[in-house]
Amino acid sequence: MGLIRSYFSFVCGTICGVYVAQSYNVPNIEKVAQAAYSMAKQMEERYRKTKTKSMEDFQD
């Protein structure tokens, strides 16, 4: 009985997830994450401070 009780919420969540995925237009999370990563990378490159001579001296 303990095994059924411990996996009950997992099974219910899986069944609900399958139903939602089949019934509704759910976006592909991998594509959304890749788009957000590329946008963040572009923003970082655009607004990154340029290195100056004095900053390079401190890093060595």
C-alpha distance matrix in Angstrom:
0.0 3.8 5.5 5.4 6.3 8.8 10.3 10.7 14.0 15.3 14.9 16.5 19.2 20.0 20.4 22.6 24.5 25.3 26.5 28.7 30.1 31.2 32.4 34.3 36.8 34.8 37.1 36.6 35.4 37.1 40.4 40.2 39.5 42.3 44.7 43.9 44.4 47.7 48.9 48.1 49.9 52.9 53.0 52.9 55.7 57.8 57.7 57.6 60.4 63.0 63.7 67.1 69.3 68.5 64.7 65.1 67.1 64.3 61.7 63.7
3.8 0.0 3.8 5.5 5.1 6.1 8.7 9.9 12.7 13.7 14.3 16.1 18.2 19.1 20.3 22.2 23.7 24.9 26.4 28.2 29.5 31.0 32.4 33.8 36.1 33.8 35.8 35.1 33.6 35.1 38.6 38.3 37.2 40.1 42.6 41.5 41.9 45.3 46.5 45.4 47.2 50.3 50.4 50.1 52.9 55.1 54.8 54.6 57.3 59.9 60.5 63.8 66.0 65.1 61.3 61.7 63.6 60.8 58.2 60.3
5.5 3.8 0.0 3.8 5.5 5.2 6.4 8.5 11.4 11.5 11.8 14.3 16.2 16.6 17.9 20.2 21.4 22.3 24.1 26.1 27.0 28.4 30.1 31.7 33.7 31.4 33.3 32.4 31.1 32.4 35.9 35.9 34.9 37.6 40.1 39.4 39.6 42.9 44.3 43.4 45.0 48.2 48.5 48.2 50.9 53.1 53.1 52.8 55.7 58.1 58.8 62.2 64.3 63.7 59.9 60.1 62.1 59.4 56.7 58.7
5.4 5.5 3.8 0.0 3.8 5.5 5.4 5.9 9.4 10.1 9.6 11.5 14.1 14.6 15.2 17.6 19.3 20.0 21.4 23.6 24.8 26.0 27.4 29.2 31.5 29.5 31.8 31.2 30.2 31.9 35.2 35.1 34.4 37.3 39.6 38.9 39.5 42.8 44.0 43.4 45.2 48.1 48.4 48.4 51.1 53.1 53.2 53.2 56.2 58.8 59.7 63.1 65.4 64.8 61.0 61.3 63.5 60.9 58.2 60.4
6.3 5.1 5.5 3.8 0.0 3.8 5.6 5.3 8.0 9.9 10.3 11.4 13.7 15.1 16.0 17.5 19.4 20.8 22.0 23.6 25.3 26.7 27.8 29.2 31.6 29.5 31.7 31.4 30.0 31.9 35.2 34.7 34.0 37.0 39.2 38.2 38.9 42.3 43.2 42.4 44.4 47.4 47.3 47.3 50.3 52.1 52.0 52.1 54.9 57.6 58.5 61.9 64.3 63.5 59.7 60.2 62.4 59.6 57.0 59.4
8.8 6.1 5.2 5.5 3.8 0.0 3.8 5.7 7.3 8.1 9.7 11.4 12.7 14.0 15.7 17.2 18.4 20.1 21.7 23.1 24.3 26.2 27.6 28.6 30.6 28.1 29.9 29.3 27.7 29.3 32.8 32.3 31.2 34.2 36.6 35.5 35.9 39.4 40.5 39.5 41.3 44.4 44.4 44.3 47.1 49.2 49.0 48.9 51.7 54.3 55.1 58.5 60.8 60.0 56.2 56.7 58.8 56.0 53.4 55.7
10.3 8.7 6.4 5.4 5.6 3.8 0.0 3.8 5.7 5.2 6.2 8.6 9.9 10.6 12.3 14.3 15.3 16.6 18.5 20.0 21.0 22.7 24.3 25.6 27.6 25.2 27.1 26.4 25.1 26.8 30.1 29.9 29.1 32.0 34.4 33.6 34.2 37.4 38.7 38.0 39.8 42.7 43.0 43.0 45.7 47.7 47.8 47.9 50.9 53.4 54.4 57.8 60.2 59.6 55.8 56.2 58.5 55.9 53.2 55.4
10.7 9.9 8.5 5.9 5.3 5.7 3.8 0.0 3.8 5.5 5.3 6.2 8.6 10.0 10.7 12.3 14.1 15.5 16.7 18.4 20.0 21.4 22.5 24.0 26.4 24.3 26.7 26.5 25.5 27.5 30.7 30.2 29.8 32.9 34.9 34.2 35.1 38.3 39.3 38.8 40.9 43.6 43.7 44.0 46.9 48.6 48.7 49.0 52.1 54.8 55.9 59.4 61.9 61.4 57.6 58.1 60.5 57.8 55.3 57.7
14.0 12.7 11.4 9.4 8.0 7.3 5.7 3.8 0.0 3.8 5.5 5.1 6.0 8.5 9.9 10.4 12.0 14.2 15.3 16.2 18.0 20.0 20.9 21.8 24.0 21.7 23.9 23.9 22.6 24.9 27.9 27.2 26.8 30.0 31.9 30.9 32.0 35.3 36.0 35.5 37.7 40.4 40.3 40.7 43.6 45.3 45.3 45.7 48.7 51.5 52.8 56.2 58.8 58.2 54.5 55.2 57.6 54.9 52.5 55.0
15.3 13.7 11.5 10.1 9.9 8.1 5.2 5.5 3.8 0.0 3.8 5.5 5.1 6.1 8.7 9.9 10.4 12.3 14.3 15.3 16.3 18.4 19.9 20.8 22.6 20.1 22.0 21.5 20.3 22.2 25.4 25.0 24.5 27.5 29.6 28.9 29.8 33.0 34.0 33.6 35.6 38.3 38.6 38.9 41.6 43.4 43.6 43.9 47.1 49.6 50.9 54.4 56.9 56.5 52.7 53.2 55.7 53.2 50.5 52.9
14.9 14.3 11.8 9.6 10.3 9.7 6.2 5.3 5.5 3.8 0.0 3.8 5.4 5.1 6.2 8.6 9.8 10.6 12.4 14.3 15.3 16.7 18.3 19.9 22.0 20.1 22.4 22.1 21.4 23.4 26.4 26.4 26.3 29.1 31.1 30.8 31.8 34.8 36.0 35.8 37.8 40.4 40.8 41.4 43.9 45.7 46.1 46.5 49.8 52.3 53.7 57.2 59.8 59.6 55.8 56.2 58.8 56.4 53.6 56.0
16.5 16.1 14.3 11.5 11.4 11.4 8.6 6.2 5.1 5.5 3.8 0.0 3.8 5.4 5.2 6.1 8.5 10.0 10.7 12.3 14.2 15.6 16.4 17.9 20.4 18.7 21.4 21.7 21.2 23.7 26.4 25.9 26.2 29.3 30.9 30.5 31.9 34.8 35.6 35.6 37.8 40.2 40.4 41.2 43.9 45.4 45.8 46.5 49.7 52.4 54.0 57.5 60.2 59.9 56.2 56.8 59.4 57.0 54.4 57.0
19.2 18.2 16.2 14.1 13.7 12.7 9.9 8.6 6.0 5.1 5.4 3.8 0.0 3.8 5.5 5.1 6.0 8.6 9.9 10.4 12.0 14.2 15.2 16.0 18.0 15.8 18.2 18.4 17.6 20.2 22.9 22.3 22.4 25.6 27.2 26.7 28.1 31.1 31.8 31.8 34.0 36.4 36.6 37.4 40.1 41.6 41.9 42.7 46.0 48.6 50.2 53.8 56.5 56.3 52.5 53.2 55.9 53.5 50.9 53.6
20.0 19.1 16.6 14.6 15.1 14.0 10.6 10.0 8.5 6.1 5.1 5.4 3.8 0.0 3.8 5.5 5.0 6.2 8.6 9.9 10.5 12.3 14.2 15.3 17.2 15.1 17.4 17.1 16.7 18.9 21.7 21.7 21.9 24.7 26.6 26.5 27.7 30.5 31.6 31.8 33.8 36.2 36.8 37.6 40.0 41.6 42.3 42.9 46.3 48.8 50.3 54.0 56.7 56.6 52.9 53.3 56.1 53.9 51.1 53.6
20.4 20.3 17.9 15.2 16.0 15.7 12.3 10.7 9.9 8.7 6.2 5.2 5.5 3.8 0.0 3.8 5.4 5.2 6.3 8.7 10.0 10.8 12.2 14.2 16.7 15.4 18.3 18.5 18.8 21.2 23.6 23.6 24.4 27.1 28.6 28.8 30.4 32.9 33.9 34.4 36.5 38.6 39.2 40.3 42.6 44.1 44.8 45.7 49.1 51.7 53.4 57.0 59.8 59.8 56.1 56.5 59.4 57.2 54.5 57.1
22.6 22.2 20.2 17.6 17.5 17.2 14.3 12.3 10.4 9.9 8.6 6.1 5.1 5.5 3.8 0.0 3.8 5.5 5.1 6.2 8.6 10.0 10.5 11.8 14.5 13.1 16.3 17.2 17.3 20.2 22.3 21.8 22.9 25.8 27.0 26.9 28.8 31.4 32.0 32.5 34.9 36.8 37.2 38.4 41.0 42.1 42.8 43.9 47.3 50.0 51.9 55.4 58.4 58.3 54.7 55.3 58.2 56.0 53.5 56.2
24.5 23.7 21.4 19.3 19.4 18.4 15.3 14.1 12.0 10.4 9.8 8.5 6.0 5.0 5.4 3.8 0.0 3.8 5.4 5.2 6.0 8.6 9.9 10.5 12.3 10.4 13.1 13.6 13.7 16.5 18.7 18.4 19.3 22.2 23.5 23.6 25.4 27.9 28.6 29.2 31.5 33.4 34.0 35.2 37.6 38.9 39.7 40.7 44.2 46.7 48.6 52.2 55.1 55.3 51.6 52.1 55.1 53.0 50.4 53.0
25.3 24.9 22.3 20.0 20.8 20.1 16.6 15.5 14.2 12.3 10.6 10.0 8.6 6.2 5.2 5.5 3.8 0.0 3.8 5.5 5.1 6.2 8.5 10.2 12.1 10.9 13.8 14.0 15.0 17.3 19.3 19.7 20.9 23.3 24.7 25.4 27.0 29.2 30.3 31.2 33.1 35.0 35.9 37.2 39.3 40.7 41.8 42.8 46.4 48.7 50.6 54.3 57.2 57.5 53.8 54.2 57.2 55.3 52.6 55.1
26.5 26.4 24.1 21.4 22.0 21.7 18.5 16.7 15.3 14.3 12.4 10.7 9.9 8.6 6.3 5.1 5.4 3.8 0.0 3.8 5.5 5.3 6.0 8.3 11.3 11.0 14.6 15.7 16.9 19.7 21.2 21.2 22.9 25.4 26.3 26.9 29.0 31.1 31.7 32.8 35.1 36.7 37.4 39.0 41.1 42.2 43.2 44.5 48.1 50.6 52.7 56.3 59.3 59.6 56.0 56.5 59.6 57.7 55.1 57.7
28.7 28.2 26.1 23.6 23.6 23.1 20.0 18.4 16.2 15.3 14.3 12.3 10.4 9.9 8.7 6.2 5.2 5.5 3.8 0.0 3.8 5.5 5.2 5.6 8.4 7.8 11.4 13.1 14.3 17.4 18.6 18.2 20.1 22.7 23.3 23.8 26.1 28.2 28.5 29.7 32.1 33.5 34.1 35.8 38.1 38.9 39.9 41.4 44.9 47.5 49.7 53.3 56.4 56.7 53.1 53.8 56.9 55.0 52.5 55.3
30.1 29.5 27.0 24.8 25.3 24.3 21.0 20.0 18.0 16.3 15.3 14.2 12.0 10.5 10.0 8.6 6.0 5.1 5.5 3.8 0.0 3.8 5.7 5.8 7.0 6.1 9.3 10.3 12.0 14.7 15.8 16.1 18.0 20.3 21.0 22.0 24.1 25.9 26.7 28.0 30.1 31.6 32.5 34.2 36.2 37.2 38.5 39.8 43.4 45.8 48.0 51.6 54.7 55.1 51.6 52.0 55.2 53.5 50.9 53.5
31.2 31.0 28.4 26.0 26.7 26.2 22.7 21.4 20.0 18.4 16.7 15.6 14.2 12.3 10.8 10.0 8.6 6.2 5.3 5.5 3.8 0.0 3.8 6.0 7.9 8.6 11.9 12.9 15.3 17.7 18.4 19.0 21.3 23.2 23.8 25.1 27.3 28.8 29.6 31.2 33.2 34.4 35.5 37.4 39.2 40.1 41.6 43.0 46.7 48.9 51.2 54.8 57.9 58.5 54.9 55.3 58.6 57.0 54.3 56.9
32.4 32.4 30.1 27.4 27.8 27.6 24.3 22.5 20.9 19.9 18.3 16.4 15.2 14.2 12.2 10.5 9.9 8.5 6.0 5.2 5.7 3.8 0.0 3.8 7.1 8.8 12.5 14.5 16.8 19.6 20.0 20.0 22.6 24.7 24.8 25.9 28.5 30.0 30.3 32.0 34.3 35.3 36.1 38.2 40.1 40.7 42.1 43.8 47.4 49.8 52.2 55.8 59.0 59.5 56.1 56.7 60.0 58.3 55.8 58.5
34.3 33.8 31.7 29.2 29.2 28.6 25.6 24.0 21.8 20.8 19.9 17.9 16.0 15.3 14.2 11.8 10.5 10.2 8.3 5.6 5.8 6.0 3.8 0.0 3.8 5.8 9.5 12.1 14.3 17.4 17.4 17.0 19.8 22.0 21.8 22.7 25.5 26.9 27.0 28.8 31.2 32.0 32.7 34.9 36.9 37.3 38.6 40.5 44.1 46.6 49.1 52.6 55.9 56.4 53.0 53.7 57.0 55.4 53.0 55.8
36.8 36.1 33.7 31.5 31.6 30.6 27.6 26.4 24.0 22.6 22.0 20.4 18.0 17.2 16.7 14.5 12.3 12.1 11.3 8.4 7.0 7.9 7.1 3.8 0.0 3.8 6.5 9.4 12.1 14.9 14.3 14.0 17.2 19.0 18.5 19.8 22.7 23.7 23.8 25.9 28.1 28.8 29.6 32.0 33.7 34.1 35.6 37.5 41.2 43.5 46.1 49.7 52.9 53.6 50.3 50.9 54.3 52.9 50.5 53.3
34.8 33.8 31.4 29.5 29.5 28.1 25.2 24.3 21.7 20.1 20.1 18.7 15.8 15.1 15.4 13.1 10.4 10.9 11.0 7.8 6.1 8.6 8.8 5.8 3.8 0.0 3.8 6.6 8.6 11.8 11.8 11.3 14.0 16.2 16.2 17.1 19.8 21.3 21.5 23.2 25.5 26.5 27.3 29.4 31.3 32.0 33.3 34.9 38.6 41.0 43.4 47.0 50.2 50.8 47.3 48.0 51.3 49.7 47.3 50.1
37.1 35.8 33.3 31.8 31.7 29.9 27.1 26.7 23.9 22.0 22.4 21.4 18.2 17.4 18.3 16.3 13.1 13.8 14.6 11.4 9.3 11.9 12.5 9.5 6.5 3.8 0.0 3.8 6.0 8.8 8.2 7.6 10.7 12.6 12.4 13.6 16.3 17.5 17.9 19.7 21.9 22.8 23.8 25.9 27.7 28.3 29.9 31.5 35.2 37.5 39.9 43.5 46.7 47.4 44.0 44.6 48.0 46.5 44.0 46.8
36.6 35.1 32.4 31.2 31.4 29.3 26.4 26.5 23.9 21.5 22.1 21.7 18.4 17.1 18.5 17.2 13.6 14.0 15.7 13.1 10.3 12.9 14.5 12.1 9.4 6.6 3.8 0.0 3.8 5.6 5.6 6.5 8.9 10.3 11.1 12.7 14.6 15.9 17.0 18.7 20.4 21.7 23.1 24.8 26.4 27.5 29.2 30.4 34.1 36.2 38.4 42.1 45.1 45.9 42.5 42.7 46.1 44.8 42.1 44.7
35.4 33.6 31.1 30.2 30.0 27.7 25.1 25.5 22.6 20.3 21.4 21.2 17.6 16.7 18.8 17.3 13.7 15.0 16.9 14.3 12.0 15.3 16.8 14.3 12.1 8.6 6.0 3.8 0.0 3.8 5.5 5.1 6.1 8.6 9.9 10.5 12.2 14.3 15.4 16.4 18.2 20.0 21.1 22.4 24.4 25.7 27.0 28.0 31.7 33.9 36.0 39.7 42.7 43.3 39.7 40.1 43.4 41.8 39.1 41.8
37.1 35.1 32.4 31.9 31.9 29.3 26.8 27.5 24.9 22.2 23.4 23.7 20.2 18.9 21.2 20.2 16.5 17.3 19.7 17.4 14.7 17.7 19.6 17.4 14.9 11.8 8.8 5.6 3.8 0.0 3.8 5.5 5.2 6.2 8.6 9.9 10.5 12.3 14.3 15.3 16.4 18.4 20.0 21.1 22.6 24.4 25.9 26.6 30.3 32.2 34.1 37.8 40.7 41.4 37.9 38.0 41.3 39.9 37.1 39.5
40.4 38.6 35.9 35.2 35.2 32.8 30.1 30.7 27.9 25.4 26.4 26.4 22.9 21.7 23.6 22.3 18.7 19.3 21.2 18.6 15.8 18.4 20.0 17.4 14.3 11.8 8.2 5.6 5.5 3.8 0.0 3.8 5.4 5.1 6.1 8.6 9.8 10.6 12.3 14.2 15.3 16.6 18.4 20.0 21.2 22.5 24.5 25.5 29.3 31.1 33.3 37.0 40.0 41.0 37.6 37.7 41.2 40.1 37.4 39.9
40.2 38.3 35.9 35.1 34.7 32.3 29.9 30.2 27.2 25.0 26.4 25.9 22.3 21.7 23.6 21.8 18.4 19.7 21.2 18.2 16.1 19.0 20.0 17.0 14.0 11.3 7.6 6.5 5.1 5.5 3.8 0.0 3.8 5.5 5.2 6.2 8.6 10.0 10.7 12.3 14.3 15.5 16.6 18.4 20.2 21.2 22.7 24.0 27.8 30.0 32.3 35.9 39.1 39.8 36.4 36.9 40.4 39.0 36.6 39.3
39.5 37.2 34.9 34.4 34.0 31.2 29.1 29.8 26.8 24.5 26.3 26.2 22.4 21.9 24.4 22.9 19.3 20.9 22.9 20.1 18.0 21.3 22.6 19.8 17.2 14.0 10.7 8.9 6.1 5.2 5.4 3.8 0.0 3.8 5.4 5.1 6.1 8.6 9.9 10.5 12.2 14.3 15.4 16.4 18.4 20.0 21.2 22.0 25.7 27.9 30.0 33.6 36.6 37.2 33.7 34.1 37.5 36.0 33.4 36.1
42.3 40.1 37.6 37.3 37.0 34.2 32.0 32.9 30.0 27.5 29.1 29.3 25.6 24.7 27.1 25.8 22.2 23.3 25.4 22.7 20.3 23.2 24.7 22.0 19.0 16.2 12.6 10.3 8.6 6.2 5.1 5.5 3.8 0.0 3.8 5.5 5.0 6.2 8.6 9.9 10.5 12.3 14.3 15.3 16.5 18.3 20.1 20.8 24.5 26.3 28.4 32.1 35.0 36.0 32.5 32.6 36.1 35.0 32.3 34.8
44.7 42.6 40.1 39.6 39.2 36.6 34.4 34.9 31.9 29.6 31.1 30.9 27.2 26.6 28.6 27.0 23.5 24.7 26.3 23.3 21.0 23.8 24.8 21.8 18.5 16.2 12.4 11.1 9.9 8.6 6.1 5.2 5.4 3.8 0.0 3.8 5.4 5.2 6.2 8.6 9.9 10.7 12.4 14.3 15.5 16.5 18.5 19.8 23.6 25.5 28.0 31.6 34.7 35.8 32.5 32.9 36.5 35.5 33.0 35.7
43.9 41.5 39.4 38.9 38.2 35.5 33.6 34.2 30.9 28.9 30.8 30.5 26.7 26.5 28.8 26.9 23.6 25.4 26.9 23.8 22.0 25.1 25.9 22.7 19.8 17.1 13.6 12.7 10.5 9.9 8.6 6.2 5.1 5.5 3.8 0.0 3.8 5.5 5.1 6.1 8.6 9.9 10.6 12.3 14.3 15.3 16.6 17.9 21.6 23.9 26.4 29.9 33.2 33.8 30.5 31.2 34.6 33.3 31.1 34.0
44.4 41.9 39.6 39.5 38.9 35.9 34.2 35.1 32.0 29.8 31.8 31.9 28.1 27.7 30.4 28.8 25.4 27.0 29.0 26.1 24.1 27.3 28.5 25.5 22.7 19.8 16.3 14.6 12.2 10.5 9.8 8.6 6.1 5.0 5.4 3.8 0.0 3.8 5.5 5.1 6.1 8.6 9.9 10.6 12.4 14.2 15.5 16.1 19.8 21.8 23.9 27.6 30.6 31.4 27.9 28.3 31.8 30.5 28.0 30.8
47.7 45.3 42.9 42.8 42.3 39.4 37.4 38.3 35.3 33.0 34.8 34.8 31.1 30.5 32.9 31.4 27.9 29.2 31.1 28.2 25.9 28.8 30.0 26.9 23.7 21.3 17.5 15.9 14.3 12.3 10.6 10.0 8.6 6.2 5.2 5.5 3.8 0.0 3.8 5.4 5.0 6.2 8.6 9.9 10.6 12.2 14.4 15.2 19.0 20.6 22.9 26.6 29.7 30.8 27.6 27.8 31.5 30.6 28.2 30.8
48.9 46.5 44.3 44.0 43.2 40.5 38.7 39.3 36.0 34.0 36.0 35.6 31.8 31.6 33.9 32.0 28.6 30.3 31.7 28.5 26.7 29.6 30.3 27.0 23.8 21.5 17.9 17.0 15.4 14.3 12.3 10.7 9.9 8.6 6.2 5.1 5.5 3.8 0.0 3.8 5.4 5.1 6.2 8.6 10.0 10.5 12.4 14.0 17.8 19.8 22.6 26.0 29.4 30.4 27.3 28.0 31.6 30.7 28.6 31.6
48.1 45.4 43.4 43.4 42.4 39.5 38.0 38.8 35.5 33.6 35.8 35.6 31.8 31.8 34.4 32.5 29.2 31.2 32.8 29.7 28.0 31.2 32.0 28.8 25.9 23.2 19.7 18.7 16.4 15.3 14.2 12.3 10.5 9.9 8.6 6.1 5.1 5.4 3.8 0.0 3.8 5.4 5.1 6.2 8.7 9.9 10.7 11.8 15.5 17.9 20.4 23.9 27.2 27.8 24.5 25.4 28.9 27.7 25.6 28.7
49.9 47.2 45.0 45.2 44.4 41.3 39.8 40.9 37.7 35.6 37.8 37.8 34.0 33.8 36.5 34.9 31.5 33.1 35.1 32.1 30.1 33.2 34.3 31.2 28.1 25.5 21.9 20.4 18.2 16.4 15.3 14.3 12.2 10.5 9.9 8.6 6.1 5.0 5.4 3.8 0.0 3.8 5.5 5.1 6.3 8.6 10.1 10.4 14.1 15.8 18.1 21.8 24.9 25.9 22.7 23.1 26.7 25.8 23.5 26.3
52.9 50.3 48.2 48.1 47.4 44.4 42.7 43.6 40.4 38.3 40.4 40.2 36.4 36.2 38.6 36.8 33.4 35.0 36.7 33.5 31.6 34.4 35.3 32.0 28.8 26.5 22.8 21.7 20.0 18.4 16.6 15.5 14.3 12.3 10.7 9.9 8.6 6.2 5.1 5.4 3.8 0.0 3.8 5.4 5.2 6.1 8.7 9.9 13.6 15.1 18.0 21.4 24.7 26.0 23.2 23.7 27.4 26.9 24.9 27.7
53.0 50.4 48.5 48.4 47.3 44.4 43.0 43.7 40.3 38.6 40.8 40.4 36.6 36.8 39.2 37.2 34.0 35.9 37.4 34.1 32.5 35.5 36.1 32.7 29.6 27.3 23.8 23.1 21.1 20.0 18.4 16.6 15.4 14.3 12.4 10.6 9.9 8.6 6.2 5.1 5.5 3.8 0.0 3.8 5.5 5.1 6.1 8.3 11.9 14.2 17.2 20.5 24.0 24.9 22.0 23.1 26.7 25.9 24.3 27.4
52.9 50.1 48.2 48.4 47.3 44.3 43.0 44.0 40.7 38.9 41.4 41.2 37.4 37.6 40.3 38.4 35.2 37.2 39.0 35.8 34.2 37.4 38.2 34.9 32.0 29.4 25.9 24.8 22.4 21.1 20.0 18.4 16.4 15.3 14.3 12.3 10.6 9.9 8.6 6.2 5.1 5.4 3.8 0.0 3.8 5.5 5.4 5.6 9.4 11.7 14.3 17.7 21.1 21.8 18.7 19.8 23.3 22.3 20.6 23.7
55.7 52.9 50.9 51.1 50.3 47.1 45.7 46.9 43.6 41.6 43.9 43.9 40.1 40.0 42.6 41.0 37.6 39.3 41.1 38.1 36.2 39.2 40.1 36.9 33.7 31.3 27.7 26.4 24.4 22.6 21.2 20.2 18.4 16.5 15.5 14.3 12.4 10.6 10.0 8.7 6.3 5.2 5.5 3.8 0.0 3.8 5.7 5.4 8.9 10.1 12.8 16.3 19.6 20.9 18.1 18.7 22.4 22.0 20.2 23.0
57.8 55.1 53.1 53.1 52.1 49.2 47.7 48.6 45.3 43.4 45.7 45.4 41.6 41.6 44.1 42.1 38.9 40.7 42.2 38.9 37.2 40.1 40.7 37.3 34.1 32.0 28.3 27.5 25.7 24.4 22.5 21.2 20.0 18.3 16.5 15.3 14.2 12.2 10.5 9.9 8.6 6.1 5.1 5.5 3.8 0.0 3.8 5.9 8.8 10.3 13.8 16.7 20.3 21.6 19.2 20.3 23.9 23.7 22.4 25.3
57.7 54.8 53.1 53.2 52.0 49.0 47.8 48.7 45.3 43.6 46.1 45.8 41.9 42.3 44.8 42.8 39.7 41.8 43.2 39.9 38.5 41.6 42.1 38.6 35.6 33.3 29.9 29.2 27.0 25.9 24.5 22.7 21.2 20.1 18.5 16.6 15.5 14.4 12.4 10.7 10.1 8.7 6.1 5.4 5.7 3.8 0.0 3.8 6.4 9.0 12.4 15.2 18.9 19.6 17.2 18.8 22.2 21.6 20.7 23.9
57.6 54.6 52.8 53.2 52.1 48.9 47.9 49.0 45.7 43.9 46.5 46.5 42.7 42.9 45.7 43.9 40.7 42.8 44.5 41.4 39.8 43.0 43.8 40.5 37.5 34.9 31.5 30.4 28.0 26.6 25.5 24.0 22.0 20.8 19.8 17.9 16.1 15.2 14.0 11.8 10.4 9.9 8.3 5.6 5.4 5.9 3.8 0.0 3.8 6.3 9.2 12.4 15.9 16.6 13.9 15.3 18.7 18.1 17.0 20.2
60.4 57.3 55.7 56.2 54.9 51.7 50.9 52.1 48.7 47.1 49.8 49.7 46.0 46.3 49.1 47.3 44.2 46.4 48.1 44.9 43.4 46.7 47.4 44.1 41.2 38.6 35.2 34.1 31.7 30.3 29.3 27.8 25.7 24.5 23.6 21.6 19.8 19.0 17.8 15.5 14.1 13.6 11.9 9.4 8.9 8.8 6.4 3.8 0.0 3.8 6.5 9.1 12.7 13.2 10.8 12.7 16.0 15.5 15.1 18.3
63.0 59.9 58.1 58.8 57.6 54.3 53.4 54.8 51.5 49.6 52.3 52.4 48.6 48.8 51.7 50.0 46.7 48.7 50.6 47.5 45.8 48.9 49.8 46.6 43.5 41.0 37.5 36.2 33.9 32.2 31.1 30.0 27.9 26.3 25.5 23.9 21.8 20.6 19.8 17.9 15.8 15.1 14.2 11.7 10.1 10.3 9.0 6.3 3.8 0.0 3.8 6.4 10.0 11.4 9.5 10.7 14.1 14.5 14.0 16.7
63.7 60.5 58.8 59.7 58.5 55.1 54.4 55.9 52.8 50.9 53.7 54.0 50.2 50.3 53.4 51.9 48.6 50.6 52.7 49.7 48.0 51.2 52.2 49.1 46.1 43.4 39.9 38.4 36.0 34.1 33.3 32.3 30.0 28.4 28.0 26.4 23.9 22.9 22.6 20.4 18.1 18.0 17.2 14.3 12.8 13.8 12.4 9.2 6.5 3.8 0.0 3.8 6.8 8.3 6.2 6.9 10.4 11.1 10.6 13.1
67.1 63.8 62.2 63.1 61.9 58.5 57.8 59.4 56.2 54.4 57.2 57.5 53.8 54.0 57.0 55.4 52.2 54.3 56.3 53.3 51.6 54.8 55.8 52.6 49.7 47.0 43.5 42.1 39.7 37.8 37.0 35.9 33.6 32.1 31.6 29.9 27.6 26.6 26.0 23.9 21.8 21.4 20.5 17.7 16.3 16.7 15.2 12.4 9.1 6.4 3.8 0.0 3.8 5.5 5.3 6.5 8.9 10.4 11.1 13.1
69.3 66.0 64.3 65.4 64.3 60.8 60.2 61.9 58.8 56.9 59.8 60.2 56.5 56.7 59.8 58.4 55.1 57.2 59.3 56.4 54.7 57.9 59.0 55.9 52.9 50.2 46.7 45.1 42.7 40.7 40.0 39.1 36.6 35.0 34.7 33.2 30.6 29.7 29.4 27.2 24.9 24.7 24.0 21.1 19.6 20.3 18.9 15.9 12.7 10.0 6.8 3.8 0.0 3.8 5.5 5.3 6.5 9.1 10.3 11.3
68.5 65.1 63.7 64.8 63.5 60.0 59.6 61.4 58.2 56.5 59.6 59.9 56.3 56.6 59.8 58.3 55.3 57.5 59.6 56.7 55.1 58.5 59.5 56.4 53.6 50.8 47.4 45.9 43.3 41.4 41.0 39.8 37.2 36.0 35.8 33.8 31.4 30.8 30.4 27.8 25.9 26.0 24.9 21.8 20.9 21.6 19.6 16.6 13.2 11.4 8.3 5.5 3.8 0.0 3.8 5.5 5.2 6.7 9.1 10.6
64.7 61.3 59.9 61.0 59.7 56.2 55.8 57.6 54.5 52.7 55.8 56.2 52.5 52.9 56.1 54.7 51.6 53.8 56.0 53.1 51.6 54.9 56.1 53.0 50.3 47.3 44.0 42.5 39.7 37.9 37.6 36.4 33.7 32.5 32.5 30.5 27.9 27.6 27.3 24.5 22.7 23.2 22.0 18.7 18.1 19.2 17.2 13.9 10.8 9.5 6.2 5.3 5.5 3.8 0.0 3.8 5.4 5.3 6.6 9.2
65.1 61.7 60.1 61.3 60.2 56.7 56.2 58.1 55.2 53.2 56.2 56.8 53.2 53.3 56.5 55.3 52.1 54.2 56.5 53.8 52.0 55.3 56.7 53.7 50.9 48.0 44.6 42.7 40.1 38.0 37.7 36.9 34.1 32.6 32.9 31.2 28.3 27.8 28.0 25.4 23.1 23.7 23.1 19.8 18.7 20.3 18.8 15.3 12.7 10.7 6.9 6.5 5.3 5.5 3.8 0.0 3.8 5.4 5.2 6.6
67.1 63.6 62.1 63.5 62.4 58.8 58.5 60.5 57.6 55.7 58.8 59.4 55.9 56.1 59.4 58.2 55.1 57.2 59.6 56.9 55.2 58.6 60.0 57.0 54.3 51.3 48.0 46.1 43.4 41.3 41.2 40.4 37.5 36.1 36.5 34.6 31.8 31.5 31.6 28.9 26.7 27.4 26.7 23.3 22.4 23.9 22.2 18.7 16.0 14.1 10.4 8.9 6.5 5.2 5.4 3.8 0.0 3.8 5.5 5.6
64.3 60.8 59.4 60.9 59.6 56.0 55.9 57.8 54.9 53.2 56.4 57.0 53.5 53.9 57.2 56.0 53.0 55.3 57.7 55.0 53.5 57.0 58.3 55.4 52.9 49.7 46.5 44.8 41.8 39.9 40.1 39.0 36.0 35.0 35.5 33.3 30.5 30.6 30.7 27.7 25.8 26.9 25.9 22.3 22.0 23.7 21.6 18.1 15.5 14.5 11.1 10.4 9.1 6.7 5.3 5.4 3.8 0.0 3.8 5.7
61.7 58.2 56.7 58.2 57.0 53.4 53.2 55.3 52.5 50.5 53.6 54.4 50.9 51.1 54.5 53.5 50.4 52.6 55.1 52.5 50.9 54.3 55.8 53.0 50.5 47.3 44.0 42.1 39.1 37.1 37.4 36.6 33.4 32.3 33.0 31.1 28.0 28.2 28.6 25.6 23.5 24.9 24.3 20.6 20.2 22.4 20.7 17.0 15.1 14.0 10.6 11.1 10.3 9.1 6.6 5.2 5.5 3.8 0.0 3.8
63.7 60.3 58.7 60.4 59.4 55.7 55.4 57.7 55.0 52.9 56.0 57.0 53.6 53.6 57.1 56.2 53.0 55.1 57.7 55.3 53.5 56.9 58.5 55.8 53.3 50.1 46.8 44.7 41.8 39.5 39.9 39.3 36.1 34.8 35.7 34.0 30.8 30.8 31.6 28.7 26.3 27.7 27.4 23.7 23.0 25.3 23.9 20.2 18.3 16.7 13.1 13.1 11.3 10.6 9.2 6.6 5.6 5.7 3.8 0.0
